[in-house]
Structure formats: C-alpha cells, structure tokens
C-alpha cells in the first residue's frame, strides 16, 4: 500500500520523472481544453448550437479532475494539509460547481468559478526555473506587504482629504460632485491615472487640485514598484530551491539542502 502511494505521489507531484512529465503535460492540455470550453460556453451563438456537447465535455473534464483530486489526497500522508492548502482549495472549487449544479437551483451561476482551473497551470510549470522565480516573487511580495500597506494607508488618507475638499469646492456648482463618497471616487480615478472622464471639475480651483493629484498619481504607481523591486533583489541573493515535493503535504519549494518539509515538517 505504501509502495503504491509513493508511486502515485511520484507520478502526480514530481516533475523530474518521465511519467511525471507525461502526467503534467496531459494535465496542462486538459486545463487548457477546460478553459477554452468555459469561454465558448459563454458565447450565446456557440452555446445555442453546441450546448449539449459542451455540457458533456465539461462533465468528462470535471470527472477526470475529480479523479486526480482524489488521487492527490490518497498520495499524501497528511491529506488535510493538501485539502486546506491553496492548490487543494483551488482543485476543489474547480470541480465542485459541476457536481452540485444538478441538485441546487441556480448553482450553475457558480460555473464561472471553474476558471480557477487556470491557476493549476502554475502547478504544472514546476520546473526549477519557474519554481525559483515564482517563489522569489511570492517572498518579495510577502516582505513588501507592510511597507505597501503603510503607503496605501497614506494614499487613502489623501483620497479622503482631497475628496472632501473637492466636494466643498465643486459641490455647490457641479452636480457630479454630489457627495463626499462620489468625490472620493473621482479622487481615486484621478490619483491612479485611470481618468474615466465621467466626473470632471469645472472651477479653476478644482482644476488646480486635479492637476496636483494627477502629478501625485505617478508617485503612487512608482513607490510600490520600487519597494517590491528591492525586496525581489534581496530575496534573489543566495536563493536556491529544488522541485522535490513533500510526500506528507504535497508542497514544493524546499531548499536544496533541506531534509524536512518547511510547511509540515515531514521528511523529504
């Protein structure tokens, strides 16, 4: 039994074996087919002409994903670690809507959740270069969160202040600035340089503050980029991982010299 579990784990979770590569390629093709099927099903003309065929194809694909999901649970020593992991939840949400739709009215609306299958592409692309770069990016984002949160907090304060100020400047003569929340919406659109143009100031003072906010917007875009770039450089120095997958929880991203999984403590 343990030998069979180890063999299934090697095929499903590892990418450095011939069978593992074949499994990953097949899974990647299945993911792409399922995403194309979901997009075609959203086209009214295609759905009207091939609705039944698309439903059958979706059931076949979902059944194969369900079998793979069960095998992944079986292949790890600590199934709950996989079930409640990010990819475990993605796998579950990718198959659940199809199976519950016949029993719950309106559950077919949840069918769009199946687009989460696209996340599984990142799991299939677990060769060392992809794994290293993605781990560096995640590490940099995690270390940047506190700095970016402080910065976004300051931006939010500016948006509230400018939105309130513009309401008092424009609110009397410009009906588009009808409330402070609506003025804040204008401030957010302006500071992010999106510029929908649905709300525009008309007074000279309002246009002056609008110009200042536009200039500030370039800094809003540049600061988080700089923070993440610095953290990516720090995370990249001396960073080295491999594609070994833990047999207990199924997660990758361990250092080359690691003997135990950094996520669950299982032996590698």
Backbone as CSV, one residue per row, in Angstrom:
resi,resn,N_x,N_y,N_z,CA_x,CA_y,CA_z,C_x,C_y,C_z
1,UNK,0.832,-1.204,0.000,0.000,0.000,0.000,0.871,1.259,0.000
2,UNK,1.889,1.260,0.884,2.788,2.414,0.943,3.577,2.570,-0.347
3,UNK,3.919,1.422,-0.952,4.671,1.482,-2.212,3.800,2.062,-3.327
4,UNK,2.529,1.675,-3.341,1.619,2.217,-4.343,1.403,3.715,-4.129
5,UNK,1.257,4.126,-2.866,1.073,5.547,-2.572,2.305,6.350,-3.008
6,UNK,3.482,5.820,-2.745,4.715,6.506,-3.146,4.824,6.610,-4.658
7,UNK,4.383,5.548,-5.341,4.434,5.563,-6.804,3.471,6.601,-7.371
8,UNK,2.270,6.660,-6.840,1.288,7.653,-7.292,1.778,9.060,-6.983
9,UNK,2.379,9.233,-5.790,2.927,10.541,-5.409,4.015,10.971,-6.378
10,UNK,4.871,10.039,-6.771,5.967,10.354,-7.686,5.432,10.802,-9.042
11,UNK,4.370,10.149,-9.514,3.806,10.477,-10.832,3.077,11.818,-10.795
12,UNK,2.280,12.039,-9.749,1.414,13.217,-9.701,2.161,14.469,-9.256
13,UNK,3.028,14.342,-8.258,3.637,15.519,-7.652,5.025,15.844,-8.177
14,UNK,5.737,14.853,-8.707,7.093,15.097,-9.162,7.117,15.386,-10.662
15,UNK,8.041,16.276,-11.083,8.128,16.659,-12.498,9.412,16.173,-13.157
16,UNK,10.283,15.534,-12.395,11.593,15.154,-12.926,11.657,13.702,-13.386
17,UNK,10.529,13.018,-13.458,10.485,11.642,-13.944,9.718,11.604,-15.265
18,UNK,9.971,10.607,-16.125,9.253,10.529,-17.414,7.735,10.472,-17.240
19,UNK,7.266,9.633,-16.315,5.826,9.543,-16.093,5.274,10.837,-15.493
20,UNK,6.070,11.475,-14.629,5.645,12.737,-14.047,5.493,13.824,-15.102
21,UNK,6.435,13.864,-16.041,6.349,14.851,-17.117,5.157,14.567,-18.017
22,UNK,4.934,13.281,-18.328,3.782,12.924,-19.154,2.478,13.297,-18.461
23,UNK,2.408,13.060,-17.156,1.206,13.421,-16.403,0.983,14.927,-16.427
24,UNK,2.039,15.697,-16.234,1.919,17.154,-16.214,1.505,17.695,-17.576
25,UNK,2.063,17.134,-18.643,1.690,17.577,-19.994,0.221,17.273,-20.263
26,UNK,-0.219,16.059,-19.886,-1.628,15.702,-20.057,-2.541,16.598,-19.246
27,UNK,-2.125,16.910,-18.027,-2.929,17.785,-17.162,-2.986,19.200,-17.732
28,UNK,-1.870,19.678,-18.273,-1.840,21.012,-18.871,-2.789,21.089,-20.068
29,UNK,-2.781,20.059,-20.919,-3.695,20.022,-22.067,-5.144,20.019,-21.601
30,UNK,-5.430,19.242,-20.553,-6.793,19.161,-20.019,-7.237,20.513,-19.453
31,UNK,-6.333,21.205,-18.778,-6.657,22.528,-18.227,-6.995,23.510,-19.341
32,UNK,-6.168,23.520,-20.379,-6.397,24.447,-21.495,-7.708,24.134,-22.214
33,UNK,-8.010,22.855,-22.388,-9.272,22.472,-23.025,-10.449,22.934,-22.178
34,UNK,-10.346,22.757,-20.863,-11.446,23.144,-19.983,-11.670,24.652,-19.993
35,UNK,-10.583,25.433,-20.065,-10.718,26.898,-20.111,-11.338,27.331,-21.430
36,UNK,-10.906,26.726,-22.545,-11.498,27.038,-23.852,-12.975,26.670,-23.866
37,UNK,-13.313,25.525,-23.277,-14.723,25.098,-23.211,-15.557,26.089,-22.417
38,UNK,-15.019,26.594,-21.311,-15.745,27.554,-20.490,-15.959,28.866,-21.243
39,UNK,-14.941,29.313,-21.997,-15.082,30.545,-22.766,-16.091,30.384,-23.898
40,UNK,-16.052,29.242,-24.587,-17.001,29.008,-25.676,-18.433,28.915,-25.157
41,UNK,-18.602,28.331,-23.968,-19.942,28.195,-23.387,-20.555,29.548,-23.059
42,UNK,-19.715,30.575,-22.893,-20.233,31.910,-22.575,-20.687,32.668,-23.817
43,UNK,-20.367,32.156,-25.018,-20.803,32.774,-26.275,-22.186,32.240,-26.623
44,UNK,-23.163,33.103,-26.704,-24.552,32.672,-26.876,-24.745,31.848,-28.139
45,UNK,-24.132,32.279,-29.241,-24.313,31.561,-30.510,-23.730,30.153,-30.434
46,UNK,-22.541,30.039,-29.839,-21.898,28.725,-29.713,-22.677,27.841,-28.745
47,UNK,-23.159,28.418,-27.653,-23.925,27.644,-26.667,-25.239,27.146,-27.256
48,UNK,-25.858,27.977,-28.098,-27.118,27.571,-28.725,-26.915,26.424,-29.711
49,UNK,-25.762,26.420,-30.388,-25.512,25.394,-31.402,-24.906,24.119,-30.828
50,UNK,-24.059,24.266,-29.797,-23.335,23.096,-29.268,-23.470,22.986,-27.754
51,UNK,-24.583,23.449,-27.206,-24.764,23.440,-25.756,-24.651,22.058,-25.146
52,UNK,-25.313,21.064,-25.744,-25.291,19.705,-25.189,-23.883,19.129,-25.232
53,UNK,-23.187,19.314,-26.370,-21.822,18.786,-26.494,-20.882,19.423,-25.472
54,UNK,-21.051,20.717,-25.228,-20.204,21.405,-24.257,-20.467,20.905,-22.839
55,UNK,-21.728,20.604,-22.536,-22.063,20.066,-21.211,-21.416,18.701,-21.009
56,UNK,-21.507,17.854,-22.020,-20.887,16.523,-21.939,-19.381,16.647,-21.754
57,UNK,-18.761,17.541,-22.548,-17.311,17.743,-22.436,-16.935,18.235,-21.050
58,UNK,-17.739,19.138,-20.495,-17.459,19.666,-19.157,-17.545,18.560,-18.110
59,UNK,-18.521,17.685,-18.226,-18.650,16.576,-17.270,-17.469,15.610,-17.372
60,UNK,-17.023,15.348,-18.599,-15.870,14.453,-18.775,-14.623,15.066,-18.133
61,UNK,-14.373,16.339,-18.420,-13.196,17.025,-17.873,-13.270,17.096,-16.350
62,UNK,-14.452,17.443,-15.824,-14.606,17.564,-14.374,-14.412,16.214,-13.689
63,UNK,-14.889,15.153,-14.305,-14.711,13.810,-13.736,-13.232,13.444,-13.666
64,UNK,-12.487,13.776,-14.727,-11.045,13.500,-14.727,-10.331,14.324,-13.651
65,UNK,-10.737,15.577,-13.485,-10.158,16.411,-12.425,-10.507,15.853,-11.049
66,UNK,-11.725,15.332,-10.904,-12.140,14.767,-9.619,-11.305,13.530,-9.279
67,UNK,-11.057,12.695,-10.283,-10.213,11.506,-10.062,-8.807,11.927,-9.647
68,UNK,-8.280,12.949,-10.329,-6.950,13.441,-9.984,-6.934,14.007,-8.568
69,UNK,-8.001,14.721,-8.185,-8.101,15.306,-6.844,-8.090,14.208,-5.777
70,UNK,-8.845,13.139,-6.007,-8.885,12.015,-5.059,-7.518,11.340,-4.967
71,UNK,-6.844,11.185,-6.111,-5.520,10.560,-6.107,-4.504,11.417,-5.363
72,UNK,-4.626,12.737,-5.479,-3.713,13.619,-4.750,-3.921,13.476,-3.245
73,UNK,-5.183,13.378,-2.818,-5.466,13.183,-1.393,-4.907,11.850,-0.916
74,UNK,-5.059,10.830,-1.741,-4.582,9.491,-1.377,-3.054,9.439,-1.327
75,UNK,-2.385,10.217,-2.188,-0.937,10.085,-2.344,-0.142,10.748,-1.232
76,UNK,-0.748,11.638,-0.454,-0.007,12.320,0.612,-0.316,11.684,1.962
77,UNK,0.654,11.736,2.867,0.493,11.117,4.186,-0.442,11.929,5.084
78,UNK,-0.484,13.238,4.862,-1.354,14.112,5.656,-2.356,14.791,4.718
79,UNK,-3.457,14.097,4.392,-4.403,14.607,3.388,-4.943,15.988,3.711
80,UNK,-5.202,16.276,5.004,-5.788,17.575,5.355,-4.855,18.727,5.011
81,UNK,-3.535,18.468,5.030,-2.576,19.515,4.662,-2.777,19.917,3.201
82,UNK,-3.018,18.919,2.359,-3.256,19.213,0.944,-4.641,19.804,0.736
83,UNK,-5.656,19.254,1.395,-7.037,19.698,1.189,-7.187,21.185,1.503
84,UNK,-6.546,21.641,2.594,-6.701,23.032,3.015,-5.559,23.936,2.533
85,UNK,-4.711,23.417,1.644,-3.693,24.257,1.027,-4.324,25.085,-0.086
86,UNK,-3.573,26.062,-0.603,-4.112,26.927,-1.654,-4.534,26.115,-2.868
87,UNK,-3.617,25.266,-3.369,-3.942,24.484,-4.554,-5.012,23.435,-4.271
88,UNK,-5.064,22.925,-3.047,-6.120,21.980,-2.697,-7.495,22.620,-2.778
89,UNK,-7.612,23.844,-2.282,-8.883,24.569,-2.355,-9.224,24.935,-3.792
90,UNK,-8.210,25.302,-4.580,-8.448,25.596,-5.991,-8.960,24.356,-6.712
91,UNK,-8.353,23.207,-6.437,-8.790,21.962,-7.059,-10.237,21.643,-6.711
92,UNK,-10.593,21.858,-5.451,-11.961,21.570,-5.011,-12.956,22.517,-5.663
93,UNK,-12.647,23.810,-5.677,-13.559,24.790,-6.278,-13.678,24.615,-7.785
94,UNK,-12.667,24.006,-8.399,-12.696,23.802,-9.843,-13.652,22.691,-10.253
95,UNK,-13.939,21.759,-9.352,-14.809,20.633,-9.696,-16.171,20.704,-9.013
96,UNK,-16.268,21.461,-7.921,-17.499,21.469,-7.128,-18.726,21.993,-7.880
97,UNK,-18.639,23.138,-8.614,-19.842,23.661,-9.269,-20.523,22.680,-10.204
98,UNK,-19.750,21.913,-10.952,-20.345,20.972,-11.909,-21.124,19.881,-11.201
99,UNK,-20.616,19.398,-10.060,-21.266,18.285,-9.369,-22.491,18.714,-8.572
100,UNK,-22.519,19.969,-8.096,-23.664,20.390,-7.290,-24.752,21.060,-8.122
101,UNK,-24.442,21.435,-9.372,-25.421,22.127,-10.203,-26.707,21.335,-10.445
102,UNK,-26.677,19.976,-10.591,-27.937,19.260,-10.802,-28.841,19.223,-9.567
103,UNK,-28.285,19.503,-8.383,-29.047,19.343,-7.151,-29.457,20.676,-6.518
104,UNK,-28.769,21.761,-6.871,-29.063,23.064,-6.275,-29.468,24.032,-7.377
105,UNK,-30.647,24.596,-7.272,-31.135,25.542,-8.262,-30.284,26.810,-8.258
106,UNK,-29.847,27.195,-9.451,-29.031,28.398,-9.569,-27.556,28.160,-9.344
107,UNK,-27.179,26.925,-9.043,-25.755,26.646,-8.793,-24.923,26.759,-10.060
108,UNK,-25.606,26.724,-11.237,-24.857,26.850,-12.480,-24.177,28.211,-12.603
109,UNK,-24.662,29.189,-11.828,-24.011,30.503,-11.817,-22.581,30.384,-11.299
110,UNK,-22.361,29.407,-10.409,-21.020,29.200,-9.853,-20.072,28.586,-10.871
111,UNK,-20.598,28.263,-12.064,-19.761,27.652,-13.087,-18.565,28.499,-13.460
112,UNK,-18.698,29.824,-13.329,-17.572,30.703,-13.656,-16.386,30.481,-12.728
113,UNK,-16.646,29.871,-11.556,-15.548,29.583,-10.630,-14.574,28.586,-11.259
114,UNK,-15.049,27.848,-12.261,-14.193,26.863,-12.916,-12.984,27.487,-13.589
115,UNK,-13.025,28.789,-13.811,-11.874,29.460,-14.418,-10.666,29.368,-13.496
116,UNK,-10.903,29.025,-12.205,-9.792,28.824,-11.275,-8.879,27.689,-11.723
117,UNK,-9.379,26.839,-12.630,-8.520,25.768,-13.142,-7.266,26.328,-13.798
118,UNK,-7.352,27.563,-14.258,-6.201,28.178,-14.901,-5.044,28.333,-13.919
119,UNK,-5.364,28.466,-12.607,-4.312,28.548,-11.593,-3.464,27.282,-11.559
120,UNK,-4.066,26.173,-11.988,-3.353,24.902,-11.931,-2.191,24.862,-12.917
121,UNK,-2.182,25.783,-13.886,-1.059,25.840,-14.812,0.241,26.106,-14.060
122,UNK,0.161,26.939,-13.006,1.358,27.257,-12.226,1.887,26.019,-11.513
123,UNK,1.001,25.109,-11.162,1.458,23.870,-10.528,2.166,22.991,-11.542
124,UNK,1.622,22.928,-12.768,2.225,22.084,-13.792,3.601,22.616,-14.179
125,UNK,3.750,23.945,-14.248,5.036,24.545,-14.603,5.932,24.616,-13.368
126,UNK,6.273,23.445,-12.830,7.044,23.413,-11.594,8.493,22.994,-11.844
127,UNK,8.975,23.223,-13.062,10.384,23.019,-13.311,11.177,24.045,-12.501
128,UNK,12.401,23.744,-12.199,13.196,24.556,-11.276,13.209,26.048,-11.600
129,UNK,13.447,26.459,-12.864,13.472,27.910,-13.128,12.162,28.598,-12.777
130,UNK,11.034,27.981,-13.151,9.734,28.575,-12.845,9.496,28.585,-11.342
131,UNK,9.853,27.506,-10.692,9.622,27.388,-9.253,10.444,28.409,-8.482
132,UNK,11.698,28.593,-8.889,12.575,29.551,-8.216,12.038,30.972,-8.382
133,UNK,11.708,31.332,-9.627,11.245,32.704,-9.882,9.923,32.992,-9.183
134,UNK,9.016,32.036,-9.196,7.720,32.265,-8.547,7.881,32.369,-7.036
135,UNK,8.772,31.566,-6.448,8.996,31.632,-5.007,9.646,32.954,-4.607
136,UNK,10.595,33.432,-5.435,11.216,34.735,-5.174,10.168,35.837,-5.217
137,UNK,9.278,35.773,-6.192,8.236,36.794,-6.320,7.298,36.779,-5.116
138,UNK,6.871,35.579,-4.702,5.978,35.464,-3.545,6.670,35.972,-2.277
139,UNK,7.954,35.612,-2.107,8.714,36.069,-0.940,8.823,37.587,-0.919
140,UNK,9.111,38.173,-2.081,9.240,39.632,-2.164,7.912,40.319,-1.865
141,UNK,6.824,39.775,-2.375,5.509,40.364,-2.124,5.154,40.281,-0.647
142,UNK,5.478,39.149,-0.014,5.166,38.978,1.401,5.953,39.967,2.255
143,UNK,7.218,40.152,1.946,8.047,41.071,2.728,7.705,42.537,2.442
144,UNK,7.066,42.789,1.303,6.714,44.170,0.942,5.368,44.596,1.493
145,UNK,4.569,43.652,1.980,3.189,43.949,2.345,3.080,45.047,3.399
146,UNK,3.944,45.024,4.412,3.842,46.006,5.494,4.155,47.408,4.972
147,UNK,5.218,47.537,4.176,5.571,48.844,3.638,4.491,49.350,2.687
148,UNK,4.004,48.450,1.824,2.972,48.853,0.870,1.677,49.199,1.593
149,UNK,1.365,48.483,2.671,0.153,48.784,3.440,0.217,50.177,4.050
150,UNK,1.392,50.541,4.592,1.563,51.889,5.154,1.408,52.938,4.055
151,UNK,2.023,52.672,2.915,1.937,53.625,1.804,0.504,53.779,1.310
152,UNK,-0.214,52.648,1.137,-1.601,52.721,0.675,-2.490,53.407,1.708
153,UNK,-2.157,53.244,2.996,-2.896,53.955,4.034,-2.755,55.460,3.881
154,UNK,-1.536,55.911,3.564,-1.312,57.333,3.339,-2.077,57.813,2.109
155,UNK,-2.072,57.000,1.059,-2.813,57.362,-0.155,-4.303,57.455,0.140
156,UNK,-4.815,56.537,0.952,-6.236,56.559,1.310,-6.586,57.836,2.070
157,UNK,-5.703,58.249,2.977,-5.931,59.495,3.718,-5.975,60.686,2.760
158,UNK,-5.056,60.693,1.787,-5.035,61.771,0.800,-6.318,61.782,-0.018
159,UNK,-6.785,60.585,-0.398,-8.020,60.474,-1.187,-9.201,61.020,-0.404
160,UNK,-9.295,60.684,0.877,-10.395,61.185,1.712,-10.320,62.701,1.836
161,UNK,-9.123,63.226,2.070,-8.964,64.674,2.233,-9.287,65.413,0.938
162,UNK,-8.727,64.939,-0.185,-8.964,65.608,-1.468,-10.418,65.468,-1.890
163,UNK,-10.999,64.275,-1.655,-12.406,64.079,-1.991,-13.311,65.013,-1.217
164,UNK,-13.037,65.186,0.060,-13.833,66.102,0.889,-13.642,67.542,0.439
165,UNK,-12.379,67.899,0.123,-12.089,69.256,-0.321,-12.789,69.564,-1.648
166,UNK,-12.750,68.607,-2.575,-13.381,68.821,-3.870,-14.900,68.896,-3.750
167,UNK,-15.453,68.202,-2.781,-16.908,68.295,-2.565,-17.298,69.710,-2.157
168,UNK,-16.508,70.311,-1.288,-16.812,71.668,-0.845,-16.504,72.696,-1.934
169,UNK,-15.524,72.399,-2.799,-15.182,73.335,-3.876,-16.172,73.242,-5.030
170,UNK,-16.482,72.003,-5.449,-17.286,71.792,-6.644,-18.756,71.473,-6.351
171,UNK,-19.042,71.038,-5.135,-20.375,70.520,-4.836,-21.500,71.518,-5.040
172,UNK,-21.236,72.811,-4.864,-22.291,73.820,-4.975,-22.669,74.096,-6.425
173,UNK,-21.701,73.992,-7.323,-21.952,74.356,-8.721,-21.887,73.182,-9.686
174,UNK,-21.329,72.065,-9.256,-21.150,70.914,-10.138,-21.902,69.736,-9.545
175,UNK,-22.988,69.329,-10.203,-23.838,68.262,-9.649,-23.162,66.900,-9.662
176,UNK,-22.089,66.743,-10.419,-21.390,65.459,-10.447,-20.660,65.186,-9.130
177,UNK,-20.264,66.241,-8.433,-19.660,66.094,-7.107,-20.776,66.229,-6.067
178,UNK,-21.708,65.278,-6.094,-22.924,65.387,-5.287,-22.749,64.957,-3.849
179,UNK,-21.642,64.264,-3.537,-21.395,63.798,-2.172,-19.907,63.563,-1.994
180,UNK,-19.506,63.407,-0.738,-18.090,63.140,-0.462,-17.654,61.772,-1.005
181,UNK,-18.464,60.691,-0.823,-18.049,59.408,-1.423,-17.873,59.487,-2.939
182,UNK,-18.758,60.220,-3.614,-18.622,60.355,-5.064,-17.372,61.176,-5.422
183,UNK,-17.086,62.174,-4.624,-15.865,62.959,-4.832,-14.623,62.116,-4.564
184,UNK,-14.712,61.200,-3.592,-13.603,60.284,-3.337,-13.393,59.338,-4.509
185,UNK,-14.492,58.905,-5.126,-14.380,58.070,-6.328,-13.611,58.810,-7.413
186,UNK,-13.929,60.107,-7.601,-13.186,60.911,-8.579,-11.702,60.979,-8.204
187,UNK,-11.418,61.154,-6.916,-10.028,61.255,-6.464,-9.268,59.953,-6.737
188,UNK,-9.917,58.816,-6.506,-9.260,57.519,-6.755,-8.984,57.341,-8.245
189,UNK,-9.963,57.667,-9.079,-9.785,57.549,-10.526,-8.666,58.466,-11.009
190,UNK,-8.548,59.642,-10.403,-7.527,60.605,-10.817,-6.144,60.208,-10.328
191,UNK,-6.024,59.823,-9.065,-4.715,59.525,-8.497,-4.121,58.253,-9.091
192,UNK,-4.955,57.347,-9.579,-4.464,56.131,-10.226,-4.232,56.332,-11.716
193,UNK,-4.410,57.554,-12.193,-4.220,57.945,-13.604,-5.115,57.159,-14.552
194,UNK,-6.231,56.630,-14.060,-7.177,55.926,-14.930,-7.922,56.933,-15.802
195,UNK,-8.496,57.957,-15.169,-9.118,59.038,-15.908,-10.304,58.647,-16.761
196,UNK,-11.366,58.143,-16.158,-12.563,57.780,-16.927,-13.196,59.003,-17.597
197,UNK,-13.147,60.136,-16.935,-13.733,61.331,-17.502,-15.212,61.503,-17.232
198,UNK,-15.799,60.599,-16.424,-17.225,60.726,-16.122,-17.497,61.833,-15.112
199,UNK,-16.495,62.175,-14.300,-16.612,63.289,-13.349,-15.410,64.203,-13.552
200,UNK,-15.653,65.463,-13.844,-14.559,66.414,-14.064,-14.854,67.730,-13.343
201,UNK,-13.849,68.339,-12.726,-14.047,69.641,-12.067,-14.201,70.753,-13.106
202,UNK,-14.963,71.738,-12.761,-15.219,72.850,-13.693,-14.631,74.171,-13.211
203,UNK,-14.450,74.346,-11.913,-13.918,75.595,-11.392,-12.396,75.616,-11.520
204,UNK,-11.786,76.796,-11.627,-10.319,76.888,-11.722,-9.609,76.268,-10.518
205,UNK,-10.150,76.483,-9.320,-9.521,75.911,-8.121,-9.600,74.387,-8.171
206,UNK,-10.757,73.862,-8.558,-10.923,72.417,-8.663,-9.982,71.820,-9.692
207,UNK,-9.807,72.498,-10.830,-8.890,72.012,-11.866,-7.439,72.062,-11.390
208,UNK,-7.127,73.060,-10.550,-5.767,73.159,-9.998,-5.465,71.966,-9.099
209,UNK,-6.388,71.652,-8.185,-6.186,70.493,-7.308,-6.195,69.187,-8.108
210,UNK,-6.972,69.166,-9.180,-6.987,67.984,-10.041,-5.625,67.765,-10.676
211,UNK,-4.979,68.832,-11.128,-3.650,68.720,-11.738,-2.629,68.224,-10.730
212,UNK,-2.697,68.745,-9.480,-1.778,68.280,-8.438,-1.961,66.794,-8.165
213,UNK,-3.218,66.351,-8.155,-3.499,64.937,-7.883,-2.996,64.048,-9.016
214,UNK,-3.070,64.537,-10.244,-2.553,63.772,-11.386,-1.049,63.575,-11.268
215,UNK,-0.348,64.654,-10.891,1.106,64.559,-10.723,1.445,63.585,-9.595
216,UNK,0.677,63.647,-8.506,0.883,62.737,-7.383,0.664,61.293,-7.808
217,UNK,-0.214,61.094,-8.792,-0.535,59.746,-9.241,0.662,58.974,-9.760
218,UNK,1.604,59.660,-10.400,2.804,58.971,-10.899,3.640,58.419,-9.741
219,UNK,3.682,59.158,-8.644,4.390,58.656,-7.466,3.683,57.473,-6.846
220,UNK,2.355,57.476,-6.880,1.582,56.362,-6.328,1.906,55.075,-7.064
221,UNK,2.117,55.165,-8.379,2.447,53.969,-9.153,3.896,53.541,-8.963
222,UNK,4.791,54.516,-8.754,6.221,54.209,-8.713,6.675,53.623,-7.380
223,UNK,6.115,54.111,-6.271,6.604,53.697,-4.953,6.435,52.198,-4.700
224,UNK,5.225,51.606,-4.888,5.107,50.155,-4.651,6.013,49.341,-5.558
225,UNK,6.195,49.790,-6.804,7.086,49.087,-7.731,8.515,49.063,-7.197
226,UNK,8.974,50.197,-6.677,10.318,50.259,-6.117,10.479,49.387,-4.894
227,UNK,9.454,49.364,-4.038,9.516,48.544,-2.819,9.644,47.071,-3.176
228,UNK,8.803,46.606,-4.101,8.833,45.185,-4.492,10.135,44.850,-5.199
229,UNK,10.645,45.765,-6.023,11.902,45.512,-6.743,13.062,45.299,-5.778
230,UNK,13.135,46.114,-4.749,14.208,45.977,-3.750,14.091,44.640,-3.028
231,UNK,12.872,44.276,-2.636,12.678,43.016,-1.924,12.965,41.813,-2.827
232,UNK,12.669,41.937,-4.129,12.990,40.850,-5.054,14.494,40.668,-5.170
233,UNK,15.217,41.770,-5.194,16.687,41.675,-5.258,17.229,41.034,-3.989
234,UNK,16.694,41.413,-2.827,17.143,40.823,-1.567,16.797,39.341,-1.494
235,UNK,15.611,38.967,-2.003,15.182,37.563,-1.944,15.976,36.696,-2.900
236,UNK,16.465,37.294,-3.982,17.163,36.520,-5.005,18.587,36.177,-4.610
237,UNK,19.218,37.001,-3.795,20.612,36.777,-3.407,20.740,35.486,-2.604
238,UNK,21.502,34.550,-3.140,21.756,33.298,-2.439,20.559,32.373,-2.356
239,UNK,19.580,32.572,-3.248,18.363,31.765,-3.171,18.504,30.528,-4.038
240,UNK,18.169,29.373,-3.486,18.266,28.119,-4.235,17.245,27.117,-3.712
241,UNK,16.386,26.625,-4.615,15.392,25.616,-4.239,15.352,24.533,-5.294
242,UNK,14.638,23.451,-5.014,14.507,22.358,-5.973,13.036,22.013,-6.180
243,UNK,12.781,20.989,-6.989,11.406,20.609,-7.326,10.902,19.426,-6.505
244,UNK,11.625,19.042,-5.454,11.195,17.911,-4.630,9.871,18.240,-3.945
245,UNK,8.926,17.318,-4.026,7.612,17.511,-3.413,7.519,16.678,-2.141
246,UNK,6.986,17.272,-1.081,6.841,16.578,0.198,5.786,15.485,0.087
247,UNK,6.106,14.284,0.549,5.153,13.181,0.485,4.057,13.295,1.532
248,UNK,4.244,14.180,2.492,3.225,14.343,3.533,2.152,15.347,3.140
249,UNK,2.567,16.511,2.614,1.574,17.542,2.273,1.539,17.885,0.799
250,UNK,2.508,17.395,0.017,2.490,17.594,-1.421,3.008,18.931,-1.898
251,UNK,3.592,19.747,-1.021,4.034,21.086,-1.414,5.497,21.084,-1.839
252,UNK,5.813,21.995,-2.772,7.181,22.132,-3.261,7.788,23.422,-2.733
253,UNK,9.030,23.705,-3.192,9.681,24.964,-2.834,10.661,24.844,-1.702
254,UNK,11.331,23.687,-1.585,12.278,23.478,-0.489,13.695,23.807,-0.936
255,UNK,14.539,24.160,0.013,15.938,24.436,-0.286,16.645,23.153,-0.698
256,UNK,17.763,23.321,-1.431,18.494,22.154,-1.921,19.011,21.275,-0.784
257,UNK,19.363,21.891,0.349,19.940,21.133,1.451,18.911,20.770,2.519
258,UNK,17.625,20.943,2.222,16.584,20.667,3.214,16.350,19.167,3.360
259,UNK,16.228,18.708,4.596,15.901,17.309,4.879,14.452,17.132,5.322
260,UNK,13.830,18.241,5.725,12.446,18.187,6.200,11.638,19.299,5.525
261,UNK,10.372,19.037,5.338,9.471,19.996,4.712,9.309,21.225,5.627
262,UNK,9.429,22.412,5.036,9.304,23.640,5.822,7.849,24.002,6.096
263,UNK,6.912,23.270,5.469,5.495,23.563,5.664,4.847,22.658,6.704
264,UNK,5.216,21.361,6.699,4.577,20.438,7.630,5.560,19.669,8.499
265,UNK,6.867,19.743,8.192,7.868,19.046,8.987,8.122,17.610,8.583
266,UNK,7.452,17.146,7.525,7.652,15.782,7.070,9.020,15.571,6.451
267,UNK,9.511,14.330,6.512,10.845,14.032,5.945,10.774,14.058,4.431
268,UNK,11.802,14.640,3.810,11.878,14.711,2.355,12.654,13.523,1.802
